[in-house]
Amino acid sequence: MGIKTLDIEKLNKDTGNQYELITIMSKRARQIAAQEKLELDEKLKYFEGFEDDDEFTFNEEQENISKEFEQRNHSTQRAIEEMRRGEVYFRYPQEED
């Protein structure tokens, strides 16, 4: 897959600051990656504790699950797309007096 350049000015309309934009997108990408890892671990957890009788079948199923997750877009790419569509919610922390 080729590298595409981003028009930061178009994405920057919500924040007004390109550094804040990059920070927001990177935090969202980490959230997506963490959520995906939990989902993968949950699906693979099913195979724990089984006897070795059907090991080949279980290995094939585990491989299919892993391939499904590998075919998904990278979390950074999904975070950028969410930002483009305006689906990312962010807020600034409240300052304490």
Salt bridges, closest charged atoms under 4 A:
GLU36 OE2 - ARG72 NH1 3.57
GLU36 OE2 - ARG78 NH1 2.98
GLU39 OE2 - ARG72 NH2 3.23
ASP41 OD2 - LYS37 NZ 3.05
GLU63 OE2 - LYS67 NZ 3.05
GLU68 OE2 - LYS43 NZ 3.73
GLU68 OE2 - ARG72 NH2 3.50
GLU81 OE2 - ARG84 NH1 2.84
GLU82 OE1 - ARG28 NE 2.61
GLU87 OE2 - ARG85 NE 2.96
